[in-house]
Amino acid sequence: MSGQATADLLATIVAATRRSVETRAHEESIEALADRASRRTTRPGCFRDAFGHAARLSVIAECKRRSPSKGVLRADYDPVAIAVAYERAGASAISVLTEPSFFDGSLAHLEAVRAAVSLPLLRKDFIISEYQLLEARASGADAVLLIVSALPPAELRHLHLRALALGLDVLVEVHSEDELRMALDAGATLVGVNNRNLRTLAVDVTLSERVIAQVPREVVAVSESGLRSGGDLIRLRAFGYSAFLIGERFMTERDPGQALSRLLAEASPA
């Protein structure tokens, strides 16, 4: 796929998200959604705090059925069973894809996982409106993802502030030093460095090594995408990363929980 085609794909996903949000807002008003969200107990800071354990590696293990680059990753997708296995295997947090058109995700998946596990949960989606933040809280998320490349700076700042006001942690995703500066300007204290370029789908794990030099010490850094081995985690932890978001690596294994256990064992001191 060419870079231009992929850039068009990113724009297509964002446009599809806007249409989907508009449809849902007609079905449930933002006032009704806000009322429903207000009845959900929040745990501010629990997602960010999950990565402060110096004695062990922290993995955000992801539940994801499909991706635009790889197609269907897991035909027999059961997010609840996968999340329970992740929790038992030692995940620090769980990411649940909720984008329906390109990842086969659903808010129902997030709600079901919330009912089954106690770990902090990240709603993984293309968040472009406050409506989605309210959905995240109402569905039991502890954190949301904001992608710098998908949002104008003013909107990034606004959504970051609104998410925090709703009691949600915010993982702000970047893919360059320039995007890191935008994330920090928006107030990010939890930054995800995505090794996958959303405009070309190319993965370069050395990006994490370069960008971390610009991350302030007080900001929690998470490396995302392309992480395959315990050695990857050990090396990036030495650079200063507090956690690692891993999905496809587990989704293509027969037993995602066992795959996580093996990875953590590989990355642990003998």
HELIX and SHEET records of a PDB file:
HELIX    1   1 GLY A    3  GLU A   27  1                                  25    
HELIX    2   2 ILE A   30  SER A   38  1                                   9    
HELIX    3   3 CYS A   46  ASP A   49  1                                   4    
HELIX    4   4 PRO A   79  ALA A   89  1                                  11    
HELIX    5   5 PRO A  100  PHE A  103  1                                   4    
HELIX    6   6 LEU A  107  ALA A  116  1                                  10    
HELIX    7   7 GLU A  130  ALA A  138  1                                   9    
HELIX    8   8 VAL A  148  ALA A  150  5                                   3    
HELIX    9   9 PRO A  153  ALA A  165  1                                  13    
HELIX   10  10 GLU A  177  ASP A  185  1                                   9    
HELIX   11  11 THR A  206  VAL A  211  1                                   6    
HELIX   12  12 ILE A  212  GLN A  214  5                                   3    
HELIX   13  13 GLY A  230  PHE A  239  1                                  10    
HELIX   14  14 GLU A  248  MET A  251  1                                   4    
HELIX   15  15 PRO A  256  ALA A  267  1                                  12    
SHEET    1   A 9 VAL A  59  CYS A  63  0                                        
SHEET    2   A 9 ALA A  93  LEU A  97  1                                        
SHEET    3   A 9 LEU A 121  LYS A 124  1                                        
SHEET    4   A 9 ALA A 143  ILE A 147  1                                        
SHEET    5   A 9 ASP A 169  VAL A 174  1                                        
SHEET    6   A 9 LEU A 190  ASN A 194  1                                        
SHEET    7   A 9 VAL A 220  GLU A 224  1                                        
SHEET    8   A 9 ALA A 243  ILE A 246  1                                        
SHEET    9   A 9 VAL A  59  CYS A  63  1                                        
SHEET    1   B 2 ARG A  66  SER A  67  0                                        
SHEET    2   B 2 GLY A  71  VAL A  72 -1                                        
END                                                                             
